[in-house]
Amino acid sequence: MAVDKDRVEGSATNLGGKVKEGAGKLTGDEKLKNEGVADQVKGKVQNAVGGVKDALKGK
């Protein structure tokens, strides 16, 4: 059973965002931290889109 590519890419984007946010917090870089938060939101939305596609395909 294959998972929609949006779910995989969304999870990766979300994870990358968490890393960016953590690095921004650690270094005090607000811009990097905010980019990380934005990436997490983007990843969650993309993952949700993939979930809907999977549901429509009956997976």
Backbone as a chain_set.jsonl record, in Angstrom:
{"seq": "MAVDKDRVEGSATNLGGKVKEGAGKLTGDEKLKNEGVADQVKGKVQNAVGGVKDALKGK", "coords": {"N": [[0.845, -1.169, 0.0], [0.881, 1.959, -1.104], [1.826, 5.208, -0.031], [0.578, 8.498, -0.432], [2.591, 10.876, -2.168], [2.534, 13.482, -1.235], [2.067, 13.22, 1.464], [4.445, 12.101, 2.389], [6.331, 14.065, 1.623], [5.26, 16.216, 3.036], [5.592, 15.386, 5.693], [8.377, 15.357, 5.793], [8.943, 18.07, 5.354], [7.758, 19.182, 7.602], [9.335, 18.034, 9.619], [11.842, 19.123, 8.953], [11.24, 21.776, 9.452], [10.924, 21.728, 12.218], [13.537, 21.25, 12.99], [14.773, 23.578, 12.015], [13.423, 25.502, 13.562], [14.277, 24.778, 16.133], [17.043, 25.229, 15.859], [17.019, 27.965, 15.42], [16.004, 28.873, 17.869], [18.057, 28.03, 19.547], [20.248, 29.511, 18.657], [19.311, 32.044, 18.878], [18.226, 33.243, 16.686], [15.702, 34.812, 15.369], [14.495, 34.992, 12.832], [15.176, 32.553, 11.559], [13.96, 30.798, 13.324], [11.249, 31.529, 12.988], [10.93, 30.875, 10.287], [11.161, 28.142, 10.509], [8.849, 27.497, 11.979], [6.925, 28.262, 10.107], [7.526, 26.436, 8.056], [6.778, 24.091, 9.335], [3.999, 24.394, 9.501], [3.366, 24.464, 6.774], [4.202, 21.871, 6.095], [2.414, 20.313, 7.604], [-0.026, 20.972, 6.425], [0.418, 20.042, 3.822], [0.743, 17.33, 4.36], [-1.819, 16.748, 5.27], [-3.293, 17.181, 2.931], [-2.296, 15.09, 1.393], [-3.292, 12.989, 2.917], [-6.033, 13.244, 2.465], [-6.094, 12.727, -0.266], [-5.24, 10.048, -0.212], [-7.405, 8.95, 1.188], [-9.457, 9.344, -0.634], [-8.618, 7.651, -2.608], [-9.029, 5.328, -1.399], [-7.223, 4.19, 0.396]], "CA": [[0.0, 0.0, 0.0], [1.711, 3.154, -1.247], [1.322, 6.423, 0.587], [0.671, 9.631, -1.348], [3.863, 11.591, -2.044], [2.323, 14.689, -0.438], [2.201, 12.866, 2.885], [5.869, 11.914, 2.66], [6.974, 15.378, 1.53], [4.749, 17.027, 4.137], [6.265, 14.955, 6.921], [9.765, 15.805, 5.714], [8.946, 19.525, 5.527], [7.439, 19.407, 9.007], [10.522, 17.686, 10.396], [12.843, 20.149, 8.676], [10.811, 22.974, 10.164], [11.23, 21.553, 13.647], [14.986, 21.415, 13.125], [15.039, 25.013, 11.834], [12.916, 26.222, 14.729], [15.19, 24.492, 17.24], [18.311, 25.921, 15.612], [16.762, 29.381, 15.637], [15.907, 29.094, 19.315], [19.376, 27.801, 20.136], [21.162, 30.585, 18.274], [18.669, 33.338, 19.074], [17.904, 33.772, 15.36], [14.241, 34.835, 15.261], [14.098, 34.741, 11.45], [15.29, 31.119, 11.34], [12.917, 30.179, 14.149], [9.96, 31.765, 12.337], [10.915, 30.063, 9.066], [10.9, 26.772, 10.949], [7.43, 27.393, 12.328], [6.187, 28.316, 8.841], [7.74, 25.159, 7.371], [5.976, 23.077, 10.012], [2.612, 24.582, 9.078], [3.317, 24.029, 5.376], [4.3, 20.413, 6.093], [1.175, 19.738, 8.141], [-1.068, 21.137, 5.4], [0.742, 19.125, 2.728], [0.458, 15.986, 4.857], [-3.277, 16.609, 5.298], [-3.727, 17.037, 1.542], [-1.964, 13.712, 1.025], [-4.231, 12.114, 3.607], [-7.306, 13.316, 1.754], [-5.906, 11.985, -1.526], [-5.234, 8.619, 0.121], [-8.769, 8.56, 1.55], [-10.24, 9.293, -1.868], [-8.169, 6.477, -3.352], [-9.421, 4.158, -0.629], [-6.056, 3.57, 1.038]], "C": [[0.892, 1.234, 0.0], [1.017, 4.354, -0.613], [1.508, 7.562, -0.412], [1.955, 10.419, -1.084], [3.711, 12.878, -1.237], [2.464, 14.405, 1.05], [3.666, 12.729, 3.265], [6.585, 13.263, 2.666], [6.521, 16.288, 2.669], [5.415, 16.675, 5.455], [7.713, 15.426, 6.95], [9.865, 17.315, 5.939], [8.685, 19.887, 6.983], [8.665, 19.138, 9.874], [11.629, 18.72, 10.201], [12.518, 21.45, 9.389], [11.101, 22.905, 11.643], [12.719, 21.754, 13.905], [15.348, 22.901, 13.013], [14.608, 25.811, 13.06], [13.851, 26.019, 15.916], [16.521, 25.21, 17.083], [18.147, 27.419, 15.844], [16.662, 29.737, 17.1], [17.284, 29.019, 19.959], [20.318, 28.976, 19.864], [20.58, 31.976, 18.506], [18.292, 34.014, 17.763], [16.384, 33.684, 15.156], [13.762, 34.51, 13.848], [14.114, 33.245, 11.159], [14.203, 30.371, 12.107], [11.554, 30.325, 13.472], [9.835, 30.997, 11.025], [10.599, 28.609, 9.415], [9.44, 26.545, 11.281], [6.59, 27.385, 11.054], [6.329, 27.004, 8.069], [6.902, 24.051, 8.01], [4.512, 23.171, 9.585], [2.438, 24.087, 7.64], [3.329, 22.496, 5.298], [3.029, 19.742, 6.582], [0.045, 19.83, 7.12], [-0.832, 20.149, 4.262], [0.433, 17.681, 3.122], [-1.055, 15.745, 4.861], [-3.841, 16.425, 3.892], [-3.465, 15.607, 1.062], [-2.904, 12.718, 1.676], [-5.59, 12.088, 2.934], [-7.214, 12.546, 0.447], [-5.922, 10.485, -1.268], [-6.654, 8.138, 0.443], [-9.645, 8.437, 0.307], [-9.868, 8.087, -2.726], [-8.539, 5.19, -2.627], [-8.269, 3.452, 0.042], [-6.102, 3.767, 2.52]], "O": [[1.575, 1.517, 0.984], [-0.206, 4.489, -0.657], [2.489, 7.584, -1.155], [2.357, 10.608, 0.064], [4.674, 13.323, -0.614], [2.93, 15.256, 1.808], [4.084, 13.183, 4.33], [7.344, 13.57, 3.585], [7.324, 17.049, 3.208], [5.762, 17.557, 6.24], [8.219, 15.843, 7.992], [10.768, 17.784, 6.633], [9.318, 20.791, 7.529], [8.99, 19.928, 10.76], [12.274, 19.14, 11.161], [13.414, 22.143, 9.872], [11.479, 23.902, 12.258], [13.113, 22.349, 14.908], [16.129, 23.418, 13.812], [15.335, 26.684, 13.535], [14.18, 26.972, 16.623], [17.066, 25.737, 18.052], [19.034, 28.066, 16.4], [17.168, 30.772, 17.532], [17.632, 29.84, 20.808], [21.088, 29.381, 20.735], [21.28, 32.976, 18.348], [18.063, 35.223, 17.73], [15.851, 32.627, 14.818], [12.748, 33.834, 13.675], [13.167, 32.72, 10.574], [13.604, 29.426, 11.593], [10.792, 29.361, 13.39], [8.751, 30.521, 10.687], [9.859, 27.935, 8.698], [8.861, 25.524, 10.911], [5.653, 26.597, 10.93], [5.357, 26.516, 7.492], [6.381, 23.178, 7.315], [3.864, 22.154, 9.337], [1.48, 23.378, 7.33], [2.568, 21.899, 4.536], [2.612, 18.72, 6.038], [-0.742, 18.896, 6.964], [-1.765, 19.497, 3.793], [-0.077, 16.905, 2.314], [-1.514, 14.662, 4.498], [-4.748, 15.621, 3.678], [-4.31, 14.996, 0.408], [-3.275, 11.717, 1.064], [-6.226, 11.038, 2.84], [-8.128, 11.805, 0.086], [-6.545, 9.731, -2.016], [-7.056, 7.052, 0.024], [-10.475, 7.533, 0.21], [-10.695, 7.567, -3.474], [-8.383, 4.096, -3.169], [-8.32, 2.239, 0.244], [-5.204, 3.316, 3.231]]}, "num_chains": 1, "name": "protein.A"}
